[in-house]
């Protein structure tokens, strides 16, 4: 007999609070510039105040930054943060561009968020407060993991007797659109893809849906979800 779950009342399977994320770093100075001066958060003044570790306060959550020389820890994914004023954050990030120019630091302003790369290349997305994140003005609501899906996709296709073809766009929007155009012309039964640019694939996704081809977005979705693609 199958069980029915009420996901809204389950204590597991629904994250209520993201307590902290650990990222090992080789040097505290760039981290202070990035997390405190640039992003506008604070270093915990009471705990881990030495040179071997530092805790960054982000509302009720934290990012822990223990020192590991010489290799930093790179998260295979993206950290989502909420900041009360995206305009002020964007201006603060401009201030640290020159001091961090020899690192992997970068940032770009989108309509609904700011995408940022930390001095060691970890990906962070800064959101304004939104009802999607609950009653949060400053916080760490999620971590997305970019899990390689090719092995699981091949296994599932074999289990179900499905022919699967995988093409790589190499983060090139024009190349990816060409691949999708070919898939539509070949009248495939379905398309699974990632969306790393909110606007580059709107037209082609609509074209596939209009042709009766279901499109599944995985790993990286449009920041507006379905509304950003075809609704």
Order of alpha helices (4+ residues) and beta strands (2+ residues): beta-alpha-beta-beta-beta-beta-alpha-beta-beta-beta-beta-alpha-alpha-beta-alpha-beta
